[in-house]
Amino acid sequence: MIIKNMTISNSRGDSITFDRYFRLVDDFSLSGLTATVNYINGTTDGSHYQNTVLDNKDFEVPFFIVKEMTDAWWIEEKRNDAYKVFNPKVNPMRIDIVTKGGEEYYLNANLEGAPLFPTGFENNNQEWQRGLLQFSANDPYFYSKKEEKVDIALWVPDFEFPLEIPEEGIEMGHRDPSLIVNALNEGQESTGMLVRFRALGTLLNPSLVNVNTYESIKLNTTMIAGDVIEVSTYKRRKRVYLIRNAVKSDAFNSLDLSSKFLQLEIGDNLFRFDAEEGLNNLEVSLTFTPKLLGV
């Protein structure tokens, strides 16, 4: 991956973009992800493979400050900017990346210390001040900034311009009758998703079913017109919320005990939605971000 641009933001909202005064060193890489392979010793030679767990992603970001001014106060101001943003007390950090090819990704990581500013003429002179950031990412994946969205059973417009309206009138749209949709995960690993159940009218106990595995998300609740229930199946971010009259509240207790936090496997994923009553009043959408081992 050849990085064109990078912005690092802390959890307080402060950020630095490496473009003018702060510049990235050209020859560093964010690749290289290690894994721990676990085995079980048996009574025969060798061992039995158990599983593989990805390790934390440890990496460094070398940079330098371009000295457009050599006054001591100016250099101190830029170093203070770096200390303000790159403060490990306001972890985690979000690192947004734009590649030379124009693709956009991000990853989340934790600083393991304040910025290092080495001394010596090769590191600090009239042209630049070198710096170094050391990160560890307990979530080792890159994420595409382009969210994928799949809609199920939405209203489709039936008219186009120029518009001619006959005497008997015209249908402005129709409801897509499909109850099954394919969510294509083109990432490099399985991922969670955000499932939105939207009520156009009263309905009872909506659900989403994986056609291949028969695992499902089912909600034991009555939804009324305008309700939206959001179910996040992302690991470390599993949530269920009800949005009613613009008020968001926890609805985790409406989740049926048989429900699974469905994951999107690599490739095709077929889903069907249902409701015990009022099926025609239900719309469902799936939103997800592909996970990548490297880019």
C-alpha positions as CSV (number, residue, x, y, z in Angstrom):
1,M,0.0,0.0,0.0
2,I,1.4,3.4,-1.0
3,I,-0.1,6.0,1.2
4,K,-0.9,9.4,-0.3
5,N,-2.5,11.0,2.8
6,M,-3.1,10.1,6.4
7,T,-5.2,11.7,9.2
8,I,-4.9,10.6,12.8
9,S,-7.7,11.6,15.2
10,N,-7.9,11.0,18.9
11,S,-11.0,10.1,21.0
12,R,-11.4,13.8,22.0
13,G,-11.8,14.9,18.3
14,D,-8.4,16.5,17.8
15,S,-6.6,15.5,14.6
16,I,-3.5,16.0,12.5
17,T,-3.4,15.5,8.7
18,F,0.0,14.7,7.2
19,D,0.2,17.1,4.3
20,R,1.9,20.5,4.9
21,Y,3.9,20.9,8.1
22,F,3.5,17.3,9.2
23,R,4.8,14.9,6.5
24,L,5.0,11.1,6.4
25,V,8.3,9.3,5.7
26,D,7.9,7.6,2.2
27,D,9.2,4.2,2.9
28,F,7.1,2.8,5.8
29,S,4.5,0.2,5.7
30,L,1.4,-0.8,7.6
31,S,1.5,-4.4,6.4
32,G,2.7,-7.4,8.3
33,L,0.1,-9.1,10.5
34,T,1.1,-12.0,12.6
35,A,-1.0,-14.8,14.1
36,T,-0.9,-17.4,16.9
37,V,-1.6,-20.9,15.7
38,N,-2.8,-23.1,18.5
39,Y,-2.3,-26.9,18.6
40,I,-3.4,-29.7,21.0
41,N,-0.9,-32.4,21.8
42,G,-2.3,-35.9,21.5
43,T,-1.0,-39.4,22.0
44,T,0.5,-39.6,18.5
45,D,3.4,-37.9,16.9
46,G,2.9,-34.2,16.2
47,S,-0.2,-32.4,17.3
48,H,-3.8,-31.5,16.2
49,Y,-4.6,-28.1,14.8
50,Q,-7.1,-26.2,17.0
51,N,-7.5,-22.6,15.7
52,T,-5.7,-19.5,14.6
53,V,-5.9,-16.1,16.4
54,L,-4.7,-12.9,14.9
55,D,-2.3,-11.0,17.1
56,N,-2.4,-7.3,17.9
57,K,-1.2,-5.2,15.0
58,D,1.9,-3.4,16.2
59,F,3.3,-0.7,13.8
60,E,5.2,2.6,13.7
61,V,4.4,5.8,11.9
62,P,7.6,7.8,11.2
63,F,7.1,11.4,10.3
64,F,8.8,14.7,10.2
65,I,7.9,18.4,10.7
66,V,8.9,20.6,7.8
67,K,10.5,23.8,9.3
68,E,9.0,26.5,7.1
69,M,10.2,28.8,10.0
70,T,13.2,28.2,12.2
71,D,12.2,30.4,15.1
72,A,12.2,28.5,18.4
73,W,8.6,29.5,19.2
74,W,7.3,28.1,15.9
75,I,9.0,24.7,16.4
76,E,7.7,24.5,19.9
77,E,4.1,25.3,18.7
78,K,4.2,22.4,16.2
79,R,5.6,20.0,18.8
80,N,2.8,21.1,21.2
81,D,0.3,20.4,18.4
82,A,1.7,16.9,18.1
83,Y,1.6,16.3,21.9
84,K,-2.0,17.5,22.1
85,V,-3.3,15.1,19.4
86,F,-0.9,12.2,19.9
87,N,-1.7,11.8,23.6
88,P,-2.0,8.1,24.7
89,K,-4.4,9.2,27.4
90,V,-7.0,9.9,24.7
91,N,-6.8,6.5,23.0
92,P,-8.1,5.0,20.9
93,M,-7.0,6.7,17.8
94,R,-8.6,6.5,14.4
95,I,-6.2,6.4,11.4
96,D,-7.7,7.4,8.1
97,I,-5.7,6.5,5.0
98,V,-6.0,7.6,1.3
99,T,-3.8,5.5,-1.1
100,K,-2.1,6.7,-4.2
101,G,-4.9,4.9,-6.1
102,G,-7.6,7.0,-4.4
103,E,-9.0,4.2,-2.2
104,E,-9.9,5.1,1.4
105,Y,-9.5,2.9,4.5
106,Y,-9.3,3.3,8.2
107,L,-8.1,1.4,11.3
108,N,-8.4,1.9,15.0
109,A,-5.3,1.7,17.2
110,N,-3.8,2.8,20.5
111,L,-0.7,4.9,21.0
112,E,1.8,3.2,23.3
113,G,3.5,6.4,24.2
114,A,3.9,10.1,23.5
115,P,5.6,11.1,20.2
116,L,9.4,10.6,20.0
117,F,11.5,13.5,18.7
118,P,15.1,12.2,18.3
119,T,18.0,14.6,18.5
120,G,21.1,14.9,16.4
121,F,21.7,16.8,13.1
122,E,20.3,14.0,11.0
123,N,17.0,14.2,12.9
124,N,16.7,17.9,13.9
125,N,18.2,20.6,11.7
126,Q,17.2,23.7,9.8
127,E,14.9,21.8,7.4
128,W,13.1,19.2,9.5
129,Q,12.4,17.6,12.9
130,R,11.9,13.8,12.8
131,G,9.2,12.2,14.9
132,L,7.9,8.7,15.6
133,L,4.6,7.3,16.7
134,Q,4.2,3.7,18.1
135,F,0.9,2.0,17.8
136,S,-0.8,-1.2,18.8
137,A,-4.1,-2.2,17.3
138,N,-6.1,-4.8,19.3
139,D,-8.5,-4.8,16.3
140,P,-6.0,-5.6,13.6
141,Y,-8.2,-5.1,10.6
142,F,-8.4,-2.3,8.0
143,Y,-11.9,-1.2,7.1
144,S,-13.1,0.2,3.8
145,K,-14.6,3.7,4.3
146,K,-17.1,2.9,1.6
147,E,-20.1,1.3,3.4
148,E,-22.1,-1.3,1.6
149,K,-25.9,-1.1,1.8
150,V,-28.5,-3.7,0.8
151,D,-32.3,-2.9,0.9
152,I,-35.1,-5.5,1.1
153,A,-38.7,-4.7,0.1
154,L,-38.6,-1.0,-0.6
155,W,-41.0,1.1,-2.6
156,V,-39.9,1.4,-6.2
157,P,-40.9,4.5,-8.3
158,D,-43.0,3.8,-11.4
159,F,-42.7,7.1,-13.2
160,E,-40.0,8.9,-15.2
161,F,-39.7,12.2,-16.9
162,P,-41.2,13.5,-19.2
163,L,-44.3,12.5,-17.1
164,E,-47.6,11.9,-18.8
165,I,-50.7,11.2,-16.6
166,P,-53.6,9.4,-18.3
167,E,-57.2,10.1,-17.2
168,E,-57.4,6.9,-15.1
169,G,-54.4,8.2,-13.1
170,I,-50.9,6.7,-12.5
171,E,-49.3,4.5,-9.9
172,M,-46.5,6.5,-8.3
173,G,-44.7,3.4,-7.2
174,H,-44.9,-0.3,-6.2
175,R,-43.5,-2.4,-3.4
176,D,-40.7,-4.7,-4.4
177,P,-42.2,-8.2,-3.7
178,S,-38.8,-9.9,-3.1
179,L,-38.3,-11.3,0.4
180,I,-34.8,-12.6,-0.2
181,V,-31.7,-10.6,-0.8
182,N,-28.0,-11.3,-1.4
183,A,-25.5,-9.4,0.7
184,L,-22.1,-9.7,-1.1
185,N,-19.1,-9.4,1.2
186,E,-16.1,-8.7,-0.9
187,G,-13.8,-8.2,2.1
188,Q,-11.1,-10.6,3.2
189,E,-12.8,-11.7,6.4
190,S,-16.3,-12.3,7.8
191,T,-17.9,-9.2,9.4
192,G,-20.8,-8.0,11.4
193,M,-23.5,-5.6,10.1
194,L,-26.1,-3.1,11.1
195,V,-29.6,-4.4,10.5
196,R,-32.5,-1.8,10.4
197,F,-36.1,-2.9,10.7
198,R,-38.4,-0.1,9.6
199,A,-42.2,-0.1,10.2
200,L,-44.5,1.5,7.6
201,G,-47.5,0.4,9.8
202,T,-48.2,-1.9,12.7
203,L,-46.4,-5.2,12.6
204,L,-45.5,-8.0,15.1
205,N,-42.2,-9.8,15.8
206,P,-40.0,-9.0,12.8
207,S,-37.1,-11.3,11.9
208,L,-34.2,-11.8,9.5
209,V,-33.1,-15.3,8.6
210,N,-29.9,-16.6,6.9
211,V,-31.3,-18.8,4.2
212,N,-28.3,-21.1,4.2
213,T,-27.7,-21.6,8.0
214,Y,-31.3,-20.9,9.2
215,E,-29.8,-18.8,12.0
216,S,-31.9,-15.7,12.6
217,I,-32.4,-12.4,14.4
218,K,-35.9,-12.2,15.8
219,L,-37.5,-9.4,17.9
220,N,-40.4,-10.1,20.2
221,T,-42.1,-6.7,19.9
222,T,-44.8,-4.8,18.2
223,M,-43.7,-2.0,15.9
224,I,-45.9,0.9,14.9
225,A,-45.6,3.2,11.9
226,G,-42.3,5.2,11.9
227,D,-40.5,2.8,14.3
228,V,-36.9,1.8,13.5
229,I,-35.1,-1.0,15.3
230,E,-31.3,-1.2,14.8
231,V,-29.4,-4.4,15.5
232,S,-25.6,-4.2,15.4
233,T,-23.9,-7.6,15.1
234,Y,-20.4,-6.2,15.0
235,K,-18.1,-7.9,17.5
236,R,-17.4,-5.6,20.5
237,R,-20.4,-3.5,19.4
238,K,-23.4,-5.8,19.7
239,R,-26.4,-3.5,20.3
240,V,-30.2,-3.3,19.9
241,Y,-31.9,0.1,19.8
242,L,-35.5,1.3,19.2
243,I,-36.0,4.7,17.6
244,R,-39.5,6.0,18.1
245,N,-40.6,9.6,17.7
246,A,-36.9,10.6,17.3
247,V,-36.0,9.1,20.7
248,K,-33.4,6.3,20.8
249,S,-33.7,3.7,23.6
250,D,-32.2,0.3,24.5
251,A,-34.3,-2.6,23.1
252,F,-31.9,-5.5,23.9
253,N,-34.6,-7.2,26.0
254,S,-36.8,-7.6,22.9
255,L,-34.3,-9.9,21.3
256,D,-35.6,-13.5,21.1
257,L,-33.5,-16.0,23.1
258,S,-32.9,-18.1,19.9
259,S,-31.4,-15.1,18.0
260,K,-27.9,-15.0,16.7
261,F,-25.8,-11.9,15.9
262,L,-25.6,-12.8,12.2
263,Q,-22.2,-12.4,10.5
264,L,-21.5,-11.9,6.8
265,E,-19.2,-14.6,5.4
266,I,-16.9,-13.9,2.5
267,G,-18.9,-13.9,-0.7
268,D,-22.6,-14.4,-1.0
269,N,-25.0,-14.2,2.0
270,L,-28.7,-14.9,1.4
271,F,-31.2,-13.4,3.8
272,R,-35.0,-13.5,4.1
273,F,-37.1,-11.2,6.3
274,D,-40.4,-12.0,7.9
275,A,-43.0,-10.9,10.5
276,E,-45.7,-12.8,12.3
277,E,-48.2,-10.1,11.4
278,G,-48.1,-7.1,9.1
279,L,-45.3,-8.3,6.8
280,N,-46.3,-5.8,4.1
281,N,-45.5,-3.0,6.6
282,L,-41.9,-4.1,7.1
283,E,-38.8,-2.8,5.3
284,V,-35.3,-4.1,6.1
285,S,-31.8,-2.8,5.2
286,L,-28.3,-4.2,5.9
287,T,-25.3,-1.9,6.2
288,F,-21.7,-3.2,6.6
289,T,-18.1,-2.3,6.1
290,P,-15.7,-4.9,4.6
291,K,-12.8,-6.0,6.8
292,L,-9.3,-6.4,5.3
293,L,-6.2,-8.1,6.6
294,G,-4.1,-5.7,4.5
295,V,-4.3,-3.3,1.6
